[in-house]
Amino acid sequence: MSSNQQYPRSTSSMGTREKTYFEQQREALIGEIAMSFEHVLANINKLNRSLEAVVAVGNEFSSVEALWSQFENVMAKDPEDGKTGSEGEEGQQGKNEGEGEQAATAEKS
């Protein structure tokens, strides 16, 4: 393991030595890999811009979503909260009778 050994290298200062087939192929493959990495980077940037656009569109609907959530919460409240027990029962009976009439009408059709 002597550090004094000199190995021939293919640098510009040593222009007398020609590159071997292995070195030529290695440089060609390294160039291809570099180009592939550039394509991957470009595609990742494109994907990032697309995702940012999707998020921006989604954020535009946040106010609409909040409105629908508020509507859902209002509709989910129990309608009998403000009524007495007997009024609520009568309202429920009338509702059930109306449903029965609708079902009978639908069966006749």
C-alpha positions as CSV (number, residue, x, y, z in Angstrom):
1,M,0.0,0.0,0.0
2,S,2.4,2.6,-1.1
3,S,1.1,6.1,-1.6
4,N,3.9,6.8,-4.0
5,Q,2.3,4.8,-6.9
6,Q,1.0,6.9,-9.7
7,Y,-2.1,5.7,-11.6
8,P,-2.7,7.1,-15.1
9,R,-5.7,9.4,-15.1
10,S,-7.8,10.9,-17.9
11,T,-7.5,14.6,-17.1
12,S,-7.0,17.5,-19.3
13,S,-3.4,18.0,-18.1
14,M,-2.6,14.5,-19.2
15,G,-3.9,14.7,-22.7
16,T,-1.6,12.1,-24.1
17,R,-3.6,9.2,-22.7
18,E,-6.8,8.1,-24.5
19,K,-9.9,7.1,-22.6
20,T,-10.7,3.4,-22.3
21,Y,-14.0,1.9,-23.5
22,F,-15.1,1.5,-19.8
23,E,-14.4,5.2,-19.1
24,Q,-16.3,6.3,-22.2
25,Q,-19.3,4.2,-21.3
26,R,-19.1,5.4,-17.7
27,E,-19.2,9.0,-18.8
28,A,-22.0,8.3,-21.2
29,L,-24.0,6.7,-18.5
30,I,-23.3,9.5,-16.0
31,G,-24.5,12.0,-18.6
32,E,-27.7,10.0,-19.1
33,I,-28.2,9.8,-15.3
34,A,-27.7,13.5,-15.0
35,M,-30.3,14.2,-17.7
36,S,-32.7,11.8,-16.0
37,F,-32.3,13.6,-12.7
38,E,-33.0,16.9,-14.5
39,H,-36.2,15.4,-15.9
40,V,-37.2,14.1,-12.5
41,L,-36.6,17.5,-10.9
42,A,-38.6,19.2,-13.6
43,N,-41.5,16.8,-13.2
44,I,-41.4,17.1,-9.4
45,N,-41.6,20.9,-9.8
46,K,-44.5,20.5,-12.2
47,L,-46.2,18.2,-9.7
48,N,-45.6,20.7,-6.9
49,R,-47.2,23.5,-8.9
50,S,-50.2,21.3,-9.7
51,L,-50.7,20.4,-6.0
52,E,-50.5,24.1,-5.1
53,A,-53.2,24.8,-7.6
54,V,-55.4,22.0,-6.2
55,V,-54.9,23.4,-2.6
56,A,-55.8,26.9,-3.8
57,V,-59.0,25.7,-5.4
58,G,-59.8,23.7,-2.3
59,N,-59.3,26.8,-0.2
60,E,-61.7,28.8,-2.3
61,F,-64.5,26.4,-1.2
62,S,-63.8,26.8,2.6
63,S,-66.5,29.5,3.0
64,V,-69.0,27.3,1.1
65,E,-68.1,24.3,3.3
66,A,-68.5,26.4,6.4
67,L,-71.9,27.6,5.2
68,W,-73.1,24.0,4.5
69,S,-71.7,22.9,7.9
70,Q,-73.7,25.6,9.6
71,F,-76.8,24.6,7.7
72,E,-76.3,20.9,8.6
73,N,-75.9,21.9,12.3
74,V,-79.1,23.9,12.2
75,M,-81.0,21.1,10.5
76,A,-79.6,18.5,12.9
77,K,-81.1,20.3,15.9
78,D,-84.1,18.6,17.5
79,P,-87.3,20.4,16.3
80,E,-89.0,19.7,19.6
81,D,-86.6,21.8,21.7
82,G,-88.9,24.8,21.7
83,K,-92.2,22.9,22.0
84,T,-94.0,21.2,24.9
85,G,-94.3,17.4,25.0
86,S,-97.9,17.3,23.7
87,E,-97.4,19.6,20.8
88,G,-94.4,17.6,19.7
89,E,-96.3,14.4,19.7
90,E,-99.2,15.8,17.7
91,G,-96.7,17.2,15.2
92,Q,-95.1,13.8,14.9
93,Q,-98.4,12.0,14.4
94,G,-99.5,14.4,11.6
95,K,-96.2,13.9,9.9
96,N,-96.6,10.1,10.1
97,E,-100.1,10.3,8.7
98,G,-98.9,12.4,5.8
99,E,-96.2,9.8,5.0
100,G,-98.8,7.0,5.1
101,E,-100.9,8.9,2.5
102,Q,-97.9,9.5,0.3
103,A,-97.0,5.8,0.4
104,A,-100.6,4.7,-0.4
105,T,-100.7,7.2,-3.4
106,A,-97.4,5.8,-4.6
107,E,-98.7,2.2,-4.5
108,K,-101.7,3.1,-6.6
109,S,-99.7,4.7,-9.3
